[in-house]
Amino acid sequence: MYIHTDIFAAQSPKKAGQPCGDAWGVFRNENATTLVLADGLGSGIKANIAANLCVSRILTLIKMGLSIRETFNRVSATMDNAWGTIDPFSVFTIVQILNNGQTTILGYEMPPPLIISRSYAQVLNDRVYTREKAVVHESSCMIEKGEGLMLMSDGITQAGIGKLFTNGWESEGVCSFLQAHLNGKRIKGNDLAQLVHNQARSYWPVNKGDDCSVVVAVNRRGVVVNLLSGPPLHATDDENFVHAFYNEPGIHMISGGSTSKMAARVMGQSIDVVDDGDALTPPSFKMKGTDLITEGMVTLNQVCNLLDEDLASLPTGSPAYEMTYFLKMADKDNIWMGMADNVSEDRIEFRQQGLLSRNSIIKRIGTKLLQQGKLVVINSL
């Protein structure tokens, strides 16, 4: 089962009208969600630049394939060298949540995180040690469906310091505050982030104090959609390709006549016509165990166009609309793309309409889905 991590954040700068000196970012791949919160030294533009540089470098290293620990060590070494100099300096927390909920948190001079469930909140027990001049917090835990993790900058935990609280609100104070607002119902990450942020901001005098940031990650069962288009390059791979497609949990859609015939043959099913279509709407079909079957090239090109539209404003019912709806509702889109030649792509009527080939249009669809925050995995054979 794919566990999806939703991210919610609430932020404000020390002074109204200034950029926030904290920054956060997220990167997803087929294995994990990586979340970063950084707090630049001071406040204003310089702090904002330092924090954003820190987040950008961390996520770049993760995208390059480095582990969370290798990334943490590299960026920590940079900050050790920048400590006390004019170079950009930022403290930070990196969180990596695997798709089964297993979570690792590494913090460089940052407040410890809180784990949240429907009915309780607690400061994560962690290993604390020093490296060079910095205090490092290291934690690991399992975040189940319906549970969450809260990260904070020190503008939250130091709120009210010296006036309302001797040492500030502190993580334990935030934890007690949250505990009073958890009622056993489903965690609403955005509400909790805003609640804690607003309470901390109320402890600071206007235009004084610090930048305040709260980032909440909440796990839930992810929505998975699988799209199959095109047979494999070699017919001997048909059976393995089709079974791999159907063995993946979630919604299953097929685009293409030859692709649907291949799937029906491998699965021992028959294909029935749902709608013959017309000049503008390609036909659609049905088969047991498959949620949607459409024509191929024309439908995929229409889907690519519809991904840019607000579906709520469009009439429903067409195969392209339904496919777009499923792709947009998913958290994770698995696209299974066979690499066999499609001779119909060379037909003059398709060229005249400006229709892109299967491989080209699927890549465009994948890019658009990524831009909309979806996790996209393209499997080609």
C-alpha positions as CSV (number, residue, x, y, z in Angstrom):
1,M,0.0,0.0,0.0
2,Y,1.2,3.5,-0.9
3,I,1.2,5.9,2.0
4,H,1.0,9.5,0.8
5,T,2.3,12.5,2.8
6,D,0.4,15.7,2.7
7,I,2.4,18.9,3.6
8,F,0.9,22.0,5.2
9,A,2.7,25.1,6.3
10,A,2.1,28.4,8.1
11,Q,4.7,31.2,8.1
12,S,5.2,34.9,8.8
13,P,8.2,37.2,8.9
14,K,9.5,39.0,11.9
15,K,8.4,42.3,10.5
16,A,5.4,42.9,8.2
17,G,6.4,43.5,4.7
18,Q,9.7,41.8,5.0
19,P,10.5,38.4,3.4
20,C,10.4,35.5,5.8
21,G,13.8,34.3,7.0
22,D,12.6,30.7,7.1
23,A,12.1,28.5,4.0
24,W,10.8,25.0,3.4
25,G,10.6,22.6,0.4
26,V,9.6,19.1,-0.5
27,F,10.6,16.5,-3.0
28,R,8.9,13.2,-3.8
29,N,10.1,10.1,-5.6
30,E,8.7,6.6,-5.9
31,N,10.4,5.7,-2.6
32,A,10.0,8.6,-0.2
33,T,8.9,12.1,0.5
34,T,11.8,14.4,1.7
35,L,10.8,17.6,3.6
36,V,13.2,20.4,4.6
37,L,12.7,23.4,6.9
38,A,15.5,25.9,7.1
39,D,16.0,29.0,9.3
40,G,18.4,31.6,8.0
41,L,20.5,33.6,10.4
42,G,18.8,36.8,11.5
43,S,15.8,38.0,9.6
44,G,14.9,39.9,6.4
45,I,16.4,39.5,2.9
46,K,19.8,38.0,4.0
47,A,18.1,35.4,6.2
48,N,15.6,34.6,3.4
49,I,18.4,34.0,0.9
50,A,20.4,31.8,3.3
51,A,17.4,29.7,4.1
52,N,16.3,29.2,0.5
53,L,19.9,28.4,-0.6
54,C,20.0,25.7,2.2
55,V,16.7,24.2,1.1
56,S,17.7,24.2,-2.6
57,R,21.0,22.5,-1.9
58,I,19.5,19.8,0.2
59,L,16.8,18.9,-2.2
60,T,19.3,19.0,-5.1
61,L,21.6,16.5,-3.3
62,I,18.6,14.3,-2.6
63,K,17.5,14.4,-6.3
64,M,21.1,13.4,-7.3
65,G,20.6,10.2,-5.3
66,L,22.5,11.0,-2.1
67,S,21.1,9.5,1.1
68,I,19.6,11.7,3.7
69,R,22.6,11.2,6.0
70,E,25.1,11.9,3.3
71,T,23.2,15.1,2.4
72,F,23.0,16.1,6.1
73,N,26.7,15.6,6.6
74,R,27.6,17.7,3.5
75,V,25.3,20.6,4.3
76,S,26.3,20.5,8.0
77,A,30.0,20.7,7.0
78,T,29.2,23.8,4.9
79,M,27.3,25.4,7.8
80,D,30.1,24.6,10.2
81,N,32.5,26.5,8.0
82,A,30.1,29.4,7.6
83,W,29.5,29.7,11.3
84,G,30.5,33.2,12.5
85,T,31.5,34.4,9.0
86,I,29.7,36.6,6.4
87,D,28.8,33.6,4.3
88,P,25.1,32.5,4.2
89,F,24.3,30.5,7.3
90,S,21.2,28.6,8.1
91,V,20.1,25.9,10.5
92,F,17.8,23.2,9.2
93,T,15.9,20.0,9.6
94,I,15.6,17.2,7.0
95,V,12.8,14.6,7.2
96,Q,12.6,11.6,5.0
97,I,9.3,9.6,5.1
98,L,9.4,6.3,3.2
99,N,6.2,5.2,1.4
100,N,5.6,2.7,4.2
101,G,5.7,5.4,6.9
102,Q,9.2,4.8,8.2
103,T,10.6,8.2,9.0
104,T,14.1,9.6,9.7
105,I,14.6,13.2,11.0
106,L,18.0,15.0,11.2
107,G,18.1,18.4,12.7
108,Y,21.0,20.9,12.7
109,E,20.5,23.4,15.6
110,M,16.7,23.2,15.2
111,P,13.9,22.5,17.7
112,P,13.0,18.8,18.0
113,P,9.9,17.7,16.0
114,L,6.6,16.6,17.4
115,I,4.7,13.5,16.4
116,I,0.9,13.9,16.3
117,S,-1.9,11.4,16.3
118,R,-5.7,11.8,16.6
119,S,-5.5,12.0,20.4
120,Y,-2.0,12.9,21.5
121,A,1.1,14.9,20.7
122,Q,4.6,14.3,22.0
123,V,8.1,15.5,21.5
124,L,10.1,12.8,19.6
125,N,12.7,11.0,21.7
126,D,15.9,11.6,19.8
127,R,19.7,11.2,20.1
128,V,21.4,14.5,20.7
129,Y,25.0,15.1,20.0
130,T,27.3,17.9,18.9
131,R,29.4,18.3,15.8
132,E,31.8,21.2,15.6
133,K,29.7,24.0,17.2
134,A,26.2,22.7,16.4
135,V,23.8,20.6,18.4
136,V,22.3,17.8,16.2
137,H,19.0,16.0,16.8
138,E,18.5,12.6,15.3
139,S,15.2,10.7,15.4
140,S,13.4,7.8,13.7
141,C,9.8,6.7,14.0
142,M,7.0,5.1,12.2
143,I,4.2,7.5,11.1
144,E,1.1,5.5,10.4
145,K,-1.9,6.5,8.4
146,G,-3.7,9.3,10.2
147,E,-0.6,10.4,12.1
148,G,1.6,13.4,11.4
149,L,4.9,15.2,12.2
150,M,5.3,18.9,13.1
151,L,8.5,20.9,12.4
152,M,9.1,24.3,13.8
153,S,11.6,27.1,13.6
154,D,12.8,28.7,16.8
155,G,10.5,31.6,16.3
156,I,7.8,29.2,17.5
157,T,9.6,27.5,20.4
158,Q,11.2,30.8,21.7
159,A,8.0,32.8,21.5
160,G,7.3,34.7,24.7
161,I,10.8,34.2,26.0
162,G,11.7,36.3,29.0
163,K,8.2,37.6,29.5
164,L,5.5,35.0,29.3
165,F,7.9,32.1,29.6
166,T,11.4,31.9,31.1
167,N,12.9,30.0,28.1
168,G,10.2,30.6,25.6
169,W,7.2,28.5,24.6
170,E,9.5,25.5,23.9
171,S,8.6,22.2,22.2
172,E,7.0,20.9,25.4
173,G,4.8,23.9,25.6
174,V,3.7,23.5,22.0
175,C,3.0,19.8,22.7
176,S,0.8,20.6,25.7
177,F,-1.1,23.2,23.6
178,L,-1.7,20.8,20.8
179,Q,-2.8,18.1,23.2
180,A,-5.6,20.3,24.4
181,H,-6.9,20.7,20.8
182,L,-6.7,17.1,19.6
183,N,-10.1,15.5,19.9
184,G,-9.7,12.0,18.5
185,K,-10.9,13.1,15.0
186,R,-9.0,13.1,11.8
187,I,-5.9,15.3,11.9
188,K,-6.3,18.5,9.8
189,G,-2.7,19.5,9.1
190,N,-3.5,23.0,7.8
191,D,-5.6,23.8,10.8
192,L,-2.9,22.6,13.2
193,A,-0.1,24.5,11.4
194,Q,-2.2,27.7,11.5
195,L,-3.2,27.2,15.1
196,V,0.3,26.8,16.5
197,H,1.7,29.5,14.3
198,N,-1.0,32.0,15.3
199,Q,-0.6,31.2,19.0
200,A,3.2,31.7,18.8
201,R,2.8,34.9,16.9
202,S,0.5,36.2,19.7
203,Y,3.3,35.7,22.2
204,W,5.6,38.1,20.2
205,P,5.2,41.9,20.3
206,V,4.2,43.4,16.9
207,N,7.2,43.6,14.5
208,K,9.5,42.0,17.1
209,G,10.6,38.6,18.0
210,D,11.5,36.3,15.1
211,D,10.3,34.7,11.8
212,C,7.8,32.0,12.6
213,S,7.3,28.8,10.7
214,V,5.3,25.6,11.3
215,V,5.3,22.7,8.8
216,V,3.1,19.7,9.3
217,A,3.4,16.4,7.4
218,V,0.3,14.1,7.6
219,N,0.2,10.5,6.3
220,R,-2.8,8.9,4.7
221,R,-3.6,6.1,2.3
222,G,-2.6,7.4,-1.2
223,V,-4.7,7.3,-4.3
224,V,-2.9,5.4,-7.0
225,V,-3.8,5.5,-10.7
226,N,-2.3,3.2,-13.3
227,L,-2.3,4.0,-17.0
228,L,-1.2,1.4,-19.7
229,S,-0.6,2.5,-23.2
230,G,1.3,0.6,-25.9
231,P,2.5,-3.0,-26.1
232,P,6.1,-3.8,-25.3
233,L,8.7,-3.8,-28.0
234,H,8.9,-7.6,-27.9
235,A,5.7,-9.6,-27.8
236,T,7.4,-12.1,-25.5
237,D,7.2,-9.5,-22.8
238,D,3.4,-9.0,-23.1
239,E,2.4,-11.3,-20.3
240,N,4.9,-9.9,-17.7
241,F,4.1,-6.3,-18.7
242,V,0.3,-6.8,-18.3
243,H,0.5,-8.7,-15.1
244,A,2.8,-6.1,-13.6
245,F,0.3,-3.4,-14.5
246,Y,-2.7,-5.2,-12.9
247,N,-0.7,-6.3,-9.9
248,E,-0.2,-2.7,-8.9
249,P,-3.0,-1.6,-6.6
250,G,-5.3,1.3,-7.5
251,I,-7.3,2.4,-10.5
252,H,-6.5,0.8,-13.9
253,M,-6.9,2.5,-17.2
254,I,-5.9,1.4,-20.7
255,S,-5.4,3.7,-23.7
256,G,-5.1,2.2,-27.2
257,G,-6.8,-0.5,-29.3
258,S,-3.8,-2.8,-29.6
259,T,-3.0,-2.3,-25.9
260,S,-6.5,-3.3,-24.8
261,K,-6.5,-6.3,-27.1
262,M,-3.1,-7.4,-25.6
263,A,-4.5,-7.0,-22.0
264,A,-7.7,-8.9,-22.9
265,R,-5.7,-11.8,-24.4
266,V,-3.3,-12.0,-21.4
267,M,-6.1,-11.8,-18.8
268,G,-8.5,-14.0,-20.7
269,Q,-11.2,-11.3,-20.9
270,S,-13.5,-9.9,-23.6
271,I,-13.8,-6.3,-24.6
272,D,-17.2,-4.6,-25.1
273,V,-18.0,-1.3,-26.7
274,V,-19.4,1.4,-24.3
275,D,-19.6,4.3,-26.8
276,D,-18.8,4.4,-30.5
277,G,-17.8,8.0,-30.2
278,D,-18.1,10.7,-32.9
279,A,-16.0,13.1,-34.9
280,L,-14.7,14.8,-31.7
281,T,-15.0,12.1,-29.1
282,P,-13.1,8.9,-29.5
283,P,-14.8,5.6,-28.6
284,S,-14.6,3.9,-25.2
285,F,-14.7,0.3,-24.1
286,K,-15.0,-1.9,-21.0
287,M,-13.4,-5.0,-19.7
288,K,-13.7,-6.8,-16.4
289,G,-11.0,-5.7,-13.9
290,T,-10.3,-2.4,-15.8
291,D,-11.8,0.9,-14.8
292,L,-11.5,2.7,-18.2
293,I,-10.5,1.7,-21.7
294,T,-10.2,4.4,-24.4
295,E,-8.8,4.9,-27.9
296,G,-5.1,5.8,-27.9
297,M,-3.5,8.6,-29.7
298,V,-6.3,11.1,-30.0
299,T,-7.5,10.6,-26.4
300,L,-4.0,11.1,-24.9
301,N,-3.6,14.3,-26.8
302,Q,-7.0,15.5,-25.6
303,V,-6.0,14.5,-22.0
304,C,-2.8,16.5,-22.3
305,N,-4.9,19.6,-23.1
306,L,-7.5,19.0,-20.4
307,L,-4.8,18.8,-17.7
308,D,-4.5,22.6,-18.0
309,E,-8.2,23.1,-17.5
310,D,-10.5,23.4,-14.5
311,L,-12.6,20.2,-14.9
312,A,-15.4,21.5,-12.8
313,S,-16.2,24.0,-15.6
314,L,-16.3,21.4,-18.3
315,P,-19.0,18.9,-19.4
316,T,-18.4,15.3,-18.1
317,G,-18.7,12.0,-19.8
318,S,-16.1,11.8,-22.5
319,P,-13.3,9.3,-22.2
320,A,-10.7,12.0,-22.2
321,Y,-12.5,13.8,-19.4
322,E,-12.7,10.6,-17.3
323,M,-9.0,9.8,-17.9
324,T,-8.0,13.3,-17.0
325,Y,-10.2,13.2,-13.8
326,F,-8.5,10.1,-12.6
327,L,-5.0,11.3,-13.3
328,K,-5.7,14.6,-11.5
329,M,-7.3,13.0,-8.5
330,A,-4.4,10.6,-7.9
331,D,-1.5,11.2,-5.5
332,K,0.6,8.7,-7.5
333,D,0.3,8.2,-11.3
334,N,2.0,5.0,-12.6
335,I,2.3,5.2,-16.4
336,W,3.1,2.0,-18.2
337,M,4.4,2.8,-21.6
338,G,5.1,0.0,-24.2
339,M,7.7,0.9,-26.8
340,A,6.3,-1.1,-29.7
341,D,6.0,0.9,-33.0
342,N,2.6,2.4,-33.6
343,V,2.1,2.6,-37.4
344,S,-1.1,4.7,-37.1
345,E,1.1,7.6,-35.8
346,D,2.3,8.2,-39.3
347,R,-1.2,8.6,-40.8
348,I,-1.6,12.0,-42.6
349,E,-4.9,12.9,-40.8
350,F,-3.1,12.7,-37.4
351,R,-0.2,14.8,-38.6
352,Q,-2.7,17.4,-40.0
353,Q,-4.3,17.7,-36.6
354,G,-0.9,18.2,-34.9
355,L,-1.3,15.1,-32.8
356,L,1.9,14.0,-31.0
357,S,3.1,10.4,-30.9
358,R,2.3,8.2,-27.9
359,N,5.8,8.5,-26.5
360,S,5.9,12.3,-26.9
361,I,2.5,12.9,-25.5
362,I,2.9,10.6,-22.5
363,K,6.1,12.5,-21.6
364,R,4.2,15.8,-21.8
365,I,1.4,14.3,-19.6
366,G,3.9,13.2,-17.1
367,T,5.6,16.6,-17.0
368,K,2.2,18.4,-16.4
369,L,1.3,16.0,-13.6
370,L,4.6,16.6,-11.9
371,Q,4.0,20.3,-12.1
372,Q,0.7,19.8,-10.4
373,G,2.4,18.0,-7.5
374,K,1.7,14.4,-8.5
375,L,4.2,11.6,-8.0
376,V,4.7,10.2,-11.5
377,V,6.4,6.9,-12.2
378,I,6.9,6.0,-15.9
379,N,7.6,2.3,-16.6
380,S,8.6,1.6,-20.1
381,L,9.3,-1.7,-21.9
